[in-house]
Amino acid sequence: MSTSAPVIFPHSVPAALRPFVVGIVGFDETATEGRFRVQPAGTLLVLEISFTGPLHILGIGDEPAGHQTHHAFLSGFTPTPVRTAFFGRHASVQVYLTPSGASRLFRSSGRDLAGQVTPLRGLEPELARGLPDKLARASDWRERFALVDAALMRLGAEAGPMDPLVEWLWTRLVATGGQEAISDLALRSGWSARRVRERFTAAAGVSPKEAAGVIRFECFHRELGSAPLAELAERHGYADQSHLTRDVRRYAGESPSVLAQARRPTPATALEVGSTR
């Protein structure tokens, strides 16, 4: 059996794309007999464009996904784990977007993107028809990244408007690790809690409370293994260790100990690898 660990190729995000995109990486690995993964929930939406074999989407949360198979797709904000598989070589360019960035770039409601995997052909048919083949014909990763940058900048030139309230709220949630009370943030914004929830959900596809839960889990996941669970639970605002364990099962589909041992690649770990190269 031929297998390889994921090889990650970092790429600097062009300034014109930074209102939408947090990171861009190349991703290449091989598993002749297949590799099955449970991808934990995360705050970044993944636009994946494969130029080898497709990725199989086996399930989202507790629901089967009807065995979707895609070469190019956007994974919306999904506060549950996603089960995937690939066979043979799987190489792709992965673009990590903020929820509102994806909504603006593809001029789609966050509600229409959240909780599902959307084929790129359903968002940008012309892009989906040509880009995977161009990536396959490219001579190296530099050329592939240039192709993706150019395609995304064309979309960015026609992107939807930014909602300052949503951007401010997202920045505050991330800065506080999802621990600041939504009611306090709404009060500080000068808008009603209902209006804040409506505008945020329209852009992100999930409520501020749901987003805060994923942000808090992601912060915990980043530190998993660095300290005892009880200490991490207190640090990240969980009522106790049992509360933490319930949230980990909700967002990762498994216990904290299994999640720690798995060491699966995520957008967060891919960006960390890129920052050290």
Secondary structure, DSSP 8 states (H G I E B T S, - for coil): --B---EEEEE---GGGTTTEEEEEEEEEEEEEEEEEEE---SSEEEEEESSS-EEEEEETTEEEEEEEESEEEE---SS-EEEEEEEEEEEEEEEE-HHHHHHHTT--HHHHTTSEEEHHHH-HHHHHHHHHHHHH-SSHHHHHHHHHHHHHHHHTT-----HHHHHHHHHHHHTTT-S-HHHHHHHHTS-HHHHHHHHHHHHSS-HHHHHHHHHHHHHHHHTTSS-HHHHHHHTT-SSHHHHHHHHHHHHSS-HHHHHHH----HHHHHHHHHT-
